[in-house]
Amino acid sequence: MRRRFKTVLKWVIGIALLPYALILIYKLEFIHPVSTLMLWDLATLQGYDRQWVEFEDIAPVLVQSVMMSEDGQFCNHDGVDWVQMNGVIQDALDGESTRGASTIPMQTSKNLFLWNGRSFIRKGLELPLALGADLVWSKRRLMEIYLNIAEWGPGIYGIGAASQYHFKIPASKLSRRQASLLAISLPNPIKRVASKPAKGMKRLASLIERRAKGSGDYIKCLYD
């Protein structure tokens, strides 16, 4: 029994440490990581479409729009927005409904190594992974990986496949309007279809367009 316990413990520790080893490996820019959702689609024989796009070949308006929609403090935090996180924790302690506080590093870590769904267990695993990814990778590499593994439709992963699927153009040619529609669809790309926006989506897209135009210093870590 003791031998079996030690064997199981070694496997558990190995699985727990694997994502941190992968963070080091994914620092190499020629490696194109895949997400757990992509692996699930492969395992269930659904398949997926993903066309890796280098950061410099992604339209800056898309990067601006995603930052302003998903994580406006991306350039200023260390992987976790502690001000937002403290607010979520306080709301939970007070018994109030919690709001989202996921940063782009947190979402990238979740997509690469964890699973969808809301739970404190997943969030607890997500935080150190986000801090590790932000420490090891440059902000450009973080954004590049995020934009190439994010889901933008059923079986559609990454901005390369998304821009072709929704607008029939490469990621480098996206307009500011198209970029804002793609950005606001990220929280729920199955219901929010960038190429078929409802009135509510169009209003949100207009707001993100205005924020993206004034992003200025917010994106300095990516385009200095």
Backbone as CSV, one residue per row, in Angstrom:
resi,resn,N_x,N_y,N_z,CA_x,CA_y,CA_z,C_x,C_y,C_z
1,MET,0.831,-1.210,0.000,0.000,0.000,0.000,0.863,1.257,0.000
2,ARG,1.950,1.193,0.800,2.832,2.363,0.871,3.498,2.617,-0.478
3,ARG,3.883,1.504,-1.157,4.513,1.639,-2.465,3.536,2.241,-3.480
4,ARG,2.300,1.749,-3.430,1.279,2.267,-4.342,1.016,3.741,-4.080
5,PHE,0.950,4.096,-2.806,0.707,5.501,-2.450,1.813,6.395,-2.995
6,LYS,3.059,5.951,-2.870,4.183,6.737,-3.376,4.124,6.884,-4.889
7,THR,3.722,5.800,-5.557,3.606,5.851,-7.019,2.530,6.841,-7.447
8,VAL,1.370,6.759,-6.788,0.270,7.687,-7.095,0.688,9.117,-6.801
9,LEU,1.371,9.318,-5.686,1.820,10.659,-5.310,2.771,11.233,-6.344
10,LYS,3.678,10.401,-6.851,4.616,10.849,-7.883,3.872,11.280,-9.146
11,TRP,2.847,10.494,-9.529,2.054,10.847,-10.705,1.308,12.160,-10.495
12,VAL,0.747,12.338,-9.330,0.004,13.568,-9.032,0.934,14.777,-9.084
13,ILE,2.105,14.655,-8.471,3.073,15.759,-8.479,3.546,16.042,-9.902
14,GLY,3.779,14.973,-10.668,4.222,15.150,-12.057,3.195,15.874,-12.901
15,ILE,1.926,15.482,-12.748,0.841,16.140,-13.507,0.701,17.598,-13.087
16,ALA,0.849,17.859,-11.783,0.718,19.228,-11.283,1.838,20.119,-11.791
17,LEU,3.035,19.553,-11.965,4.194,20.345,-12.399,4.301,20.461,-13.922
18,LEU,3.605,19.578,-14.640,3.705,19.577,-16.098,3.404,20.929,-16.738
19,PRO,2.312,21.620,-16.342,2.040,22.924,-16.960,3.184,23.920,-16.800
20,TYR,3.880,23.882,-15.672,4.980,24.822,-15.452,6.165,24.495,-16.363
21,ALA,6.378,23.191,-16.615,7.418,22.799,-17.571,7.031,23.259,-18.979
22,LEU,5.739,23.138,-19.303,5.273,23.569,-20.627,5.383,25.083,-20.792
23,ILE,5.181,25.829,-19.713,5.358,27.283,-19.794,6.773,27.612,-20.244
24,LEU,7.754,26.913,-19.712,9.150,27.135,-20.115,9.357,26.754,-21.580
25,ILE,8.761,25.630,-21.988,8.918,25.175,-23.379,8.229,26.140,-24.349
26,TYR,7.047,26.629,-23.967,6.280,27.507,-24.854,6.902,28.891,-25.011
27,LYS,7.935,29.156,-24.254,8.672,30.414,-24.446,9.335,30.445,-25.826
28,LEU,9.649,29.261,-26.343,10.272,29.144,-27.663,9.254,29.527,-28.733
29,GLU,9.559,30.534,-29.523,8.559,31.125,-30.411,8.182,30.242,-31.587
30,PHE,9.007,29.238,-31.908,8.646,28.373,-33.026,7.635,27.302,-32.622
31,ILE,7.343,27.206,-31.334,6.349,26.239,-30.849,4.966,26.888,-30.853
32,HIS,3.991,26.183,-31.386,2.622,26.683,-31.493,1.714,25.854,-30.585
33,PRO,1.486,26.291,-29.355,0.709,25.500,-28.388,-0.740,25.290,-28.821
34,VAL,-1.323,24.207,-28.309,-2.755,23.959,-28.512,-3.441,23.969,-27.156
35,SER,-4.736,24.275,-27.160,-5.495,24.384,-25.915,-6.117,23.043,-25.539
36,THR,-6.595,22.951,-24.301,-7.283,21.736,-23.872,-8.571,21.516,-24.669
37,LEU,-9.242,22.607,-25.060,-10.456,22.474,-25.876,-10.136,21.901,-27.249
38,MET,-9.015,22.324,-27.815,-8.601,21.794,-29.111,-8.274,20.303,-28.996
39,LEU,-7.593,19.934,-27.917,-7.279,18.527,-27.693,-8.559,17.706,-27.499
40,TRP,-9.537,18.299,-26.796,-10.808,17.600,-26.602,-11.519,17.394,-27.931
41,ASP,-11.506,18.412,-28.790,-12.130,18.278,-30.103,-11.462,17.173,-30.919
42,LEU,-10.140,17.051,-30.770,-9.437,15.963,-31.457,-9.820,14.608,-30.867
43,ALA,-9.845,14.537,-29.532,-10.140,13.272,-28.854,-11.545,12.773,-29.160
44,THR,-12.476,13.699,-29.374,-13.862,13.323,-29.658,-14.152,13.283,-31.164
45,LEU,-13.083,13.343,-31.955,-13.159,13.209,-33.416,-13.971,14.322,-34.079
46,GLN,-14.061,15.477,-33.410,-14.768,16.609,-34.018,-13.846,17.416,-34.926
47,GLY,-12.559,17.439,-34.576,-11.615,18.224,-35.351,-11.772,19.709,-35.078
48,TYR,-10.832,20.495,-35.576,-10.901,21.944,-35.391,-10.106,22.643,-36.486
49,ASP,-10.325,23.929,-36.609,-9.590,24.758,-37.567,-8.777,25.777,-36.782
50,ARG,-7.455,25.749,-36.972,-6.579,26.745,-36.344,-5.427,27.015,-37.306
51,GLN,-5.236,28.283,-37.642,-4.141,28.698,-38.504,-3.288,29.687,-37.715
52,TRP,-2.121,29.248,-37.281,-1.276,30.096,-36.445,-0.858,31.348,-37.198
53,VAL,-0.952,32.499,-36.516,-0.556,33.782,-37.095,0.462,34.436,-36.167
54,GLU,1.610,34.821,-36.707,2.622,35.514,-35.906,2.071,36.857,-35.442
55,PHE,2.566,37.319,-34.298,2.030,38.549,-33.712,2.085,39.717,-34.693
56,GLU,3.198,39.855,-35.393,3.356,41.004,-36.299,2.420,40.937,-37.505
57,ASP,1.805,39.780,-37.740,0.869,39.639,-38.858,-0.594,39.770,-38.427
58,ILE,-0.808,40.141,-37.172,-2.164,40.380,-36.669,-2.428,41.880,-36.692
59,ALA,-3.554,42.288,-37.235,-3.884,43.711,-37.307,-3.858,44.339,-35.914
60,PRO,-3.107,45.437,-35.728,-3.066,46.092,-34.425,-4.443,46.454,-33.881
61,VAL,-5.399,46.748,-34.778,-6.741,47.103,-34.303,-7.396,45.935,-33.569
62,LEU,-7.047,44.703,-33.954,-7.585,43.532,-33.263,-6.981,43.416,-31.875
63,VAL,-5.670,43.615,-31.783,-4.991,43.560,-30.487,-5.552,44.630,-29.556
64,GLN,-5.709,45.845,-30.060,-6.268,46.947,-29.261,-7.672,46.607,-28.779
65,SER,-8.483,46.085,-29.681,-9.878,45.791,-29.339,-9.977,44.694,-28.284
66,VAL,-9.175,43.645,-28.421,-9.198,42.553,-27.454,-8.730,43.038,-26.091
67,MET,-7.692,43.853,-26.064,-7.211,44.384,-24.787,-8.266,45.235,-24.115
68,MET,-8.891,46.124,-24.869,-9.882,47.023,-24.283,-11.155,46.283,-23.865
69,SER,-11.411,45.148,-24.483,-12.592,44.369,-24.136,-12.327,43.387,-23.003
70,GLU,-11.130,42.772,-23.008,-10.847,41.673,-22.090,-9.969,42.046,-20.903
71,ASP,-9.008,42.965,-21.101,-8.003,43.180,-20.050,-7.284,44.498,-20.287
72,GLY,-7.937,45.598,-19.912,-7.387,46.925,-20.169,-6.068,47.207,-19.465
73,GLN,-5.779,46.482,-18.381,-4.533,46.694,-17.626,-3.466,45.654,-17.969
74,PHE,-3.603,45.009,-19.112,-2.701,43.936,-19.518,-1.224,44.316,-19.398
75,CYS,-0.883,45.518,-19.808,0.525,45.939,-19.788,1.014,46.296,-18.388
76,ASN,0.119,46.456,-17.444,0.503,46.993,-16.136,0.501,45.974,-15.001
77,HIS,-0.161,44.821,-15.174,-0.195,43.855,-14.072,0.806,42.726,-14.309
78,ASP,0.947,41.860,-13.321,1.919,40.763,-13.377,1.281,39.430,-13.733
79,GLY,0.130,39.486,-14.372,-0.608,38.278,-14.728,-1.956,38.210,-14.058
80,VAL,-2.086,38.894,-12.914,-3.344,38.952,-12.165,-3.631,40.402,-11.821
81,ASP,-4.845,40.843,-12.065,-5.273,42.180,-11.663,-5.772,42.077,-10.225
82,TRP,-4.889,42.366,-9.268,-5.206,42.131,-7.863,-6.312,43.038,-7.349
83,VAL,-6.453,44.225,-7.921,-7.537,45.120,-7.501,-8.885,44.481,-7.836
84,GLN,-9.011,44.009,-9.077,-10.245,43.340,-9.495,-10.457,42.043,-8.707
85,MET,-9.383,41.299,-8.494,-9.492,40.022,-7.788,-9.947,40.221,-6.344
86,ASN,-9.412,41.237,-5.683,-9.835,41.528,-4.307,-11.323,41.863,-4.247
87,GLY,-11.798,42.578,-5.271,-13.217,42.904,-5.331,-14.083,41.667,-5.462
88,VAL,-13.631,40.712,-6.288,-14.374,39.454,-6.472,-14.406,38.659,-5.173
89,ILE,-13.259,38.579,-4.499,-13.187,37.844,-3.233,-14.107,38.472,-2.193
90,GLN,-14.107,39.803,-2.130,-14.952,40.489,-1.166,-16.428,40.259,-1.460
91,ASP,-16.790,40.290,-2.732,-18.178,40.010,-3.118,-18.580,38.601,-2.693
92,ALA,-17.669,37.630,-2.904,-17.964,36.247,-2.529,-18.141,36.111,-1.019
93,LEU,-17.285,36.789,-0.263,-17.386,36.734,1.202,-18.664,37.387,1.703
94,ASP,-19.133,38.406,0.965,-20.356,39.102,1.346,-21.612,38.385,0.852
95,GLY,-21.419,37.291,0.121,-22.557,36.534,-0.387,-23.190,37.135,-1.616
96,GLU,-22.489,38.061,-2.273,-23.015,38.693,-3.481,-22.547,37.928,-4.713
97,SER,-23.247,38.142,-5.829,-22.827,37.510,-7.081,-21.500,38.118,-7.516
98,THR,-20.599,37.265,-7.981,-19.263,37.738,-8.346,-19.202,38.112,-9.815
99,ARG,-18.334,39.069,-10.099,-18.113,39.494,-11.481,-16.820,38.864,-11.982
100,GLY,-16.606,38.918,-13.293,-15.392,38.355,-13.854,-14.182,39.218,-13.537
101,ALA,-13.045,38.573,-13.301,-11.809,39.310,-13.053,-10.643,38.638,-13.758
102,SER,-10.936,37.857,-14.791,-9.888,37.128,-15.492,-9.094,38.062,-16.391
103,THR,-7.785,37.983,-16.271,-6.892,38.714,-17.156,-6.581,37.846,-18.373
104,ILE,-5.918,38.432,-19.359,-5.516,37.641,-20.521,-4.543,36.523,-20.138
105,PRO,-3.548,36.758,-19.245,-2.713,35.633,-18.803,-3.517,34.529,-18.110
106,MET,-4.515,34.909,-17.328,-5.348,33.904,-16.662,-6.156,33.103,-17.680
107,GLN,-6.734,33.790,-18.654,-7.512,33.088,-19.674,-6.620,32.193,-20.531
108,THR,-5.415,32.673,-20.820,-4.474,31.866,-21.604,-4.091,30.604,-20.844
109,SER,-3.803,30.744,-19.554,-3.443,29.591,-18.724,-4.599,28.606,-18.632
110,LYS,-5.808,29.125,-18.454,-6.986,28.248,-18.398,-7.150,27.486,-19.702
111,ASN,-7.047,28.188,-20.831,-7.238,27.549,-22.128,-6.170,26.497,-22.419
112,LEU,-4.946,26.778,-22.004,-3.846,25.869,-22.308,-3.827,24.637,-21.410
113,PHE,-4.126,24.827,-20.124,-3.843,23.774,-19.155,-5.044,23.263,-18.353
114,LEU,-6.140,24.013,-18.327,-7.237,23.673,-17.419,-8.526,23.410,-18.191
115,TRP,-9.651,23.759,-17.619,-10.945,23.426,-18.198,-11.887,24.626,-18.041
116,ASN,-12.974,24.613,-18.809,-13.981,25.657,-18.691,-14.853,25.431,-17.463
117,GLY,-15.616,26.452,-17.114,-16.488,26.357,-15.947,-15.964,27.218,-14.820
118,ARG,-16.862,27.586,-13.922,-16.503,28.465,-12.810,-16.403,27.652,-11.527
119,SER,-15.235,27.661,-10.927,-15.049,27.003,-9.636,-13.834,27.600,-8.957
120,PHE,-13.843,27.592,-7.628,-12.711,28.131,-6.894,-11.484,27.233,-7.050
121,ILE,-11.688,25.942,-7.290,-10.559,25.036,-7.496,-9.810,25.424,-8.767
122,ARG,-10.574,25.595,-9.849,-9.926,25.969,-11.102,-9.251,27.319,-10.985
123,LYS,-9.931,28.261,-10.335,-9.349,29.601,-10.171,-8.067,29.534,-9.347
124,GLY,-8.053,28.670,-8.327,-6.853,28.519,-7.512,-5.684,27.965,-8.305
125,LEU,-5.960,27.066,-9.248,-4.910,26.526,-10.107,-4.477,27.546,-11.162
126,GLU,-5.425,28.358,-11.580,-5.203,29.320,-12.658,-4.266,30.453,-12.247
127,LEU,-4.387,30.931,-11.015,-3.617,32.105,-10.576,-2.107,31.894,-10.664
128,PRO,-1.548,30.834,-10.054,-0.094,30.669,-10.152,0.380,30.419,-11.573
129,LEU,-0.445,29.750,-12.393,-0.073,29.535,-13.782,0.002,30.858,-14.537
130,ALA,-0.953,31.752,-14.279,-0.947,33.070,-14.924,0.272,33.876,-14.504
131,LEU,0.603,33.833,-13.231,1.787,34.543,-12.738,3.054,33.974,-13.365
132,GLY,3.123,32.653,-13.484,4.286,32.018,-14.095,4.417,32.362,-15.568
133,ALA,3.287,32.327,-16.295,3.316,32.645,-17.721,3.737,34.091,-17.947
134,ASP,3.209,34.998,-17.135,3.550,36.414,-17.282,5.015,36.668,-16.945
135,LEU,5.553,35.878,-16.025,6.960,36.033,-15.634,7.901,35.509,-16.717
136,VAL,7.560,34.372,-17.316,8.459,33.712,-18.266,8.328,34.268,-19.679
137,TRP,7.091,34.528,-20.116,6.868,34.996,-21.474,6.864,36.515,-21.534
138,SER,7.233,37.041,-22.687,7.058,38.477,-22.915,5.573,38.758,-23.099
139,LYS,5.197,40.021,-22.966,3.787,40.383,-23.183,3.372,40.082,-24.623
140,ARG,4.279,40.293,-25.567,3.961,39.989,-26.975,3.691,38.498,-27.158
141,ARG,4.534,37.659,-26.535,4.349,36.211,-26.660,3.035,35.779,-26.002
142,LEU,2.731,36.354,-24.856,1.473,36.054,-24.174,0.284,36.378,-25.066
143,MET,0.294,37.570,-25.637,-0.813,37.974,-26.497,-0.874,37.119,-27.748
144,GLU,0.273,36.791,-28.308,0.319,35.953,-29.505,-0.315,34.595,-29.241
145,ILE,0.070,33.970,-28.126,-0.496,32.662,-27.796,-1.999,32.772,-27.548
146,TYR,-2.406,33.782,-26.780,-3.833,33.936,-26.478,-4.663,34.075,-27.753
147,LEU,-4.224,34.927,-28.653,-4.993,35.172,-29.873,-4.976,33.984,-30.817
148,ASN,-4.037,33.054,-30.612,-3.969,31.878,-31.470,-4.615,30.632,-30.864
149,ILE,-5.110,30.729,-29.626,-5.819,29.583,-29.036,-7.246,29.934,-28.617
150,ALA,-7.591,31.225,-28.623,-8.942,31.631,-28.234,-9.969,31.023,-29.193
151,GLU,-11.126,30.678,-28.644,-12.198,30.090,-29.444,-13.070,31.205,-30.011
152,TRP,-13.326,31.145,-31.330,-14.147,32.163,-31.985,-15.317,31.556,-32.759
153,GLY,-15.694,30.369,-32.391,-16.795,29.691,-33.056,-16.650,28.203,-32.845
154,PRO,-17.648,27.404,-33.235,-17.558,25.951,-33.048,-16.410,25.356,-33.853
155,GLY,-15.367,24.919,-33.158,-14.205,24.346,-33.833,-13.305,25.370,-34.486
156,ILE,-13.529,26.652,-34.197,-12.734,27.737,-34.794,-11.836,28.322,-33.706
157,TYR,-10.538,28.108,-33.824,-9.590,28.563,-32.805,-8.537,29.470,-33.429
158,GLY,-8.244,30.546,-32.711,-7.210,31.460,-33.164,-7.724,32.477,-34.161
159,ILE,-7.058,33.619,-34.179,-7.515,34.734,-35.012,-7.357,34.460,-36.499
160,GLY,-6.400,33.598,-36.885,-6.235,33.277,-38.299,-7.463,32.592,-38.862
161,ALA,-7.911,31.537,-38.180,-9.110,30.822,-38.620,-10.357,31.681,-38.446
162,ALA,-10.393,32.476,-37.366,-11.579,33.297,-37.071,-11.807,34.367,-38.128
163,SER,-10.759,35.057,-38.538,-10.929,36.128,-39.520,-11.361,35.565,-40.874
164,GLN,-10.874,34.368,-41.206,-11.302,33.737,-42.454,-12.734,33.229,-42.343
165,TYR,-13.066,32.615,-41.212,-14.397,32.040,-41.013,-15.484,33.113,-41.002
166,HIS,-15.225,34.219,-40.298,-16.256,35.236,-40.138,-16.259,36.286,-41.255
167,PHE,-15.067,36.637,-41.769,-15.015,37.765,-42.704,-14.278,37.468,-44.003
168,LYS,-13.782,36.239,-44.146,-13.117,35.812,-45.394,-11.889,36.654,-45.729
169,ILE,-11.162,37.089,-44.705,-9.945,37.872,-44.911,-8.879,37.398,-43.917
170,PRO,-7.590,37.672,-44.207,-6.544,37.312,-43.237,-6.580,38.231,-42.026
171,ALA,-5.960,37.781,-40.946,-5.975,38.556,-39.698,-5.313,39.913,-39.837
172,SER,-4.425,40.057,-40.791,-3.723,41.344,-40.996,-4.613,42.403,-41.628
173,LYS,-5.736,41.991,-42.210,-6.592,42.916,-42.964,-7.867,43.311,-42.211
174,LEU,-8.006,42.925,-40.979,-9.229,43.231,-40.234,-9.420,44.732,-40.057
175,SER,-10.641,45.179,-40.231,-10.966,46.581,-39.994,-11.225,46.791,-38.504
176,ARG,-11.305,48.043,-38.090,-11.574,48.320,-36.684,-12.938,47.775,-36.261
177,ARG,-13.920,47.861,-37.127,-15.249,47.345,-36.805,-15.235,45.826,-36.671
178,GLN,-14.600,45.156,-37.618,-14.510,43.701,-37.558,-13.749,43.252,-36.312
179,ALA,-12.686,43.974,-35.987,-11.886,43.646,-34.799,-12.708,43.778,-33.524
180,SER,-13.503,44.839,-33.436,-14.311,45.045,-32.231,-15.387,43.972,-32.100
181,LEU,-15.964,43.543,-33.210,-16.974,42.490,-33.173,-16.361,41.153,-32.730
182,LEU,-15.161,40.858,-33.212,-14.479,39.643,-32.790,-14.130,39.714,-31.308
183,ALA,-13.704,40.871,-30.845,-13.304,41.031,-29.445,-14.473,40.799,-28.495
184,ILE,-15.623,41.370,-28.802,-16.749,41.246,-27.869,-17.418,39.881,-27.942
185,SER,-17.087,39.095,-28.971,-17.657,37.748,-29.059,-16.896,36.750,-28.193
186,LEU,-15.709,37.113,-27.721,-14.853,36.169,-26.999,-15.497,35.533,-25.761
187,PRO,-16.244,36.268,-24.944,-16.811,35.620,-23.757,-17.733,34.450,-24.077
188,ASN,-18.406,34.502,-25.229,-19.325,33.419,-25.605,-19.442,33.372,-27.132
189,PRO,-18.407,32.833,-27.800,-18.375,32.885,-29.268,-19.401,32.002,-29.956
190,ILE,-20.042,31.103,-29.200,-21.076,30.273,-29.813,-22.377,31.063,-29.954
191,LYS,-22.707,31.848,-28.934,-23.925,32.662,-28.982,-23.673,34.025,-29.629
192,ARG,-22.478,34.585,-29.395,-22.138,35.877,-29.991,-21.350,35.632,-31.281
193,VAL,-22.022,35.731,-32.403,-21.384,35.443,-33.690,-20.924,36.760,-34.314
194,ALA,-19.610,36.908,-34.447,-19.043,38.183,-34.901,-19.558,38.597,-36.276
195,SER,-19.770,37.647,-37.147,-20.213,37.970,-38.507,-21.719,38.154,-38.611
196,LYS,-22.455,37.861,-37.531,-23.910,38.045,-37.514,-24.317,38.732,-36.215
197,PRO,-23.872,39.975,-36.018,-24.103,40.635,-34.726,-25.544,41.087,-34.531
198,ALA,-26.052,40.866,-33.327,-27.356,41.410,-32.952,-27.177,42.869,-32.547
199,LYS,-28.286,43.550,-32.249,-28.214,44.972,-31.913,-27.338,45.210,-30.692
200,GLY,-27.481,44.349,-29.676,-26.679,44.510,-28.476,-25.195,44.393,-28.763
201,MET,-24.823,43.445,-29.624,-23.427,43.288,-30.010,-22.907,44.513,-30.744
202,LYS,-23.748,45.084,-31.591,-23.328,46.264,-32.355,-23.066,47.450,-31.426
203,ARG,-23.898,47.589,-30.392,-23.683,48.674,-29.430,-22.377,48.462,-28.665
204,LEU,-22.149,47.224,-28.220,-20.906,46.921,-27.513,-19.697,47.131,-28.403
205,ALA,-19.814,46.744,-29.655,-18.712,46.908,-30.598,-18.358,48.381,-30.776
206,SER,-19.368,49.234,-30.832,-19.120,50.676,-30.964,-18.359,51.207,-29.752
207,LEU,-18.706,50.711,-28.563,-18.009,51.119,-27.345,-16.548,50.673,-27.378
208,ILE,-16.308,49.426,-27.779,-14.940,48.915,-27.856,-14.146,49.650,-28.925
209,GLU,-14.789,50.007,-30.018,-14.119,50.795,-31.065,-13.585,52.105,-30.495
210,ARG,-14.407,52.786,-29.725,-13.989,54.065,-29.139,-12.845,53.859,-28.155
211,ARG,-12.944,52.816,-27.346,-11.870,52.548,-26.382,-10.573,52.190,-27.100
212,ALA,-10.678,51.396,-28.168,-9.486,50.977,-28.908,-8.783,52.176,-29.544
213,LYS,-9.562,53.099,-30.052,-8.965,54.300,-30.659,-8.160,55.099,-29.653
214,GLY,-8.598,55.084,-28.404,-7.895,55.846,-27.373,-6.997,54.995,-26.504
215,SER,-6.631,53.795,-26.990,-5.858,52.870,-26.156,-4.454,53.372,-25.841
216,GLY,-3.824,54.071,-26.774,-2.553,54.750,-26.538,-1.574,54.031,-25.640
217,ASP,-1.343,54.575,-24.441,-0.363,54.034,-23.498,-0.721,52.642,-22.990
218,TYR,-1.994,52.263,-23.091,-2.408,50.960,-22.580,-1.735,49.807,-23.332
219,ILE,-1.322,50.043,-24.586,-0.732,48.966,-25.382,0.765,49.155,-25.594
220,LYS,1.389,50.028,-24.821,2.812,50.352,-25.038,3.723,49.144,-24.888
221,CYS,3.365,48.165,-24.072,4.216,46.994,-23.864,4.269,46.099,-25.106
222,LEU,3.358,46.311,-26.054,3.285,45.474,-27.246,3.862,46.136,-28.480
223,TYR,3.862,47.453,-28.503,4.254,48.141,-29.739,5.343,49.190,-29.542
224,ASP,6.037,49.165,-28.423,7.158,50.104,-28.222,8.292,49.792,-29.187
